[in-house]
Amino acid sequence: MSNAAAEESHPPVAHYDPPPGLDAAIHAVPLVEAAMSPKKVGYLTNYSFHIWYQIVIEVMKRRGLQYGIELEVLDAGLSVENQIAQARELAQRVDALVLTPANTSGLEEVLTIAADANVPVVVEANPVEGMATMVAICDYDAGFDLGKWVGNNVRNRDGSPLRILDVGLPWLRPCLLRSEGFVDGVRSIQSDAVVTASINGEATPSIARKIAAETLGEKGGVDVIFAMDDETAQGAYMGYLDAGFDPNTVTVAGFGLSGEHEKDWLMRREALKVSQGMFPEYVGLRCIDGIVRLFDGQPVPERDQTPTISLTAENLETYYPKKDGVWTPDFQAIAAIPVKSGCTRV
C-alpha cells in the first residue's frame, strides 16, 4: 500500500489524558541553564495520531512552557513531500525546529531550509544526514534486548522452534533495525527460531490486523507476534484471533508501551508479555532541552541516546508508578537506565 493509501486508513488521533502528577514530574527535572531560549519552536512530526507521539507532543508543550516556549505542531502524515513543504512554511515563523522524519531518506532538504532561515534543528528518532543532534534510542540494540527476553522466557513445550510474525514499517530504518535486532536477539538464545512472515503494518492497527489475518490464514499460526510499535502489535494480535488461532498460545512483544491501555494489558498478564519501553515523556523532555542547548550555542551530542528497557508486569511500576490511580513516569528512574556508549547498528 502506498503512503497516500495509508494516510486514508489512519485511525483517529489517539486520546491522551495526562496523569495528574505529570507537571510535578516534569518540574522535578532541572531546566537547562541557557543565556538564550527560543520563543517559538515548530515540531514537524510524522504520524501524530499515535498515542506515543500524542504523549511526546504534550510533554514538549509543558516543558516548553517552563522556558517560555510556544510549540506549533504540523503533521506530515507519512509524506516526505508534505514534510518538506511544511518545513518551508514553518521555518519562516519559528526560532527552532524539532523534526521526526517521515522517511529514512529525502529529508536532508529540511535541514537546508532550516539552515537558510538560521533555524537550528533537533531530529527525533530517525537520522538525517548533516543533522546537529538527534534524540533516539539505539533501535537494533533495543530490539536485540527484547528478543533476548523472548528467547529466555518463551519456549514451546514440545521443543519445536519458535515461529515469529514480524510486523514492521519498512520505509523507516529505525523500524527495520528493531525487527533485525529482535530476530537476532531471539536466535542468540534459540538459534532455530523461524520468522514465519514479515508484514508491513503501515503504522496503522487496522492494516496490521487485516494483513496479519490474511498472512496467518495462509501460513499458519505463530508463537510470537513482534511489532515495531504497540499499536500495530495490537492490530496484528486481533488479526491472529480473526484467523481463528488460540489467544492462550501466543506471546505479543511490542515496542513503546506508551498508553494506559498498553500498560493495563501488560499487567493483566495475557498475550502481551513484554514491550520495549521507549518512554515518550522522557523523549519529549530531551527534545525541548536539546533545542534550548542548540539555540544557546551549547555543545550537543550527535546522538542524544535515550534509555530503553524490556518492560514486563514485574518491573513496569519501577518506571511508571501509579499515582492517583494513573500510570505516571518516574523521570529519575528512567534516567538511571544505563545506555550503551554507541549503537551496534545505525
Secondary structure, DSSP 4 states (H G I P E B T S, - for coil): --HHHHHHTPPPPPP----TTHHHHHHTSPPPP-S---SEEEEEES-TTSHHHHHHHHHHHHHHHHHT-EEEEEE-TT-HHHHHHHHHHHTTT-SEEEE--SSSSS-HHHHHHHHHTT--EEEESS--TT-SEEEE--HHHHHHHHHHHHHHH---TT-PPPEEEEEE-TTSHHHHHHHHHHHHHHHTT-TT-EEEEEEE-TT-HHHHHHHHHHHHHHH---SEEEESSHHHHHHHHHHHHHTT--GGG-EEEEEE--SHHHHHHHHTTSSEEEEEE--HHHHHHHHHHHHHHHHTT----SEEEPP-EEE-TTTHHHHS-EETTEE---HHHHHTS---SS-S--
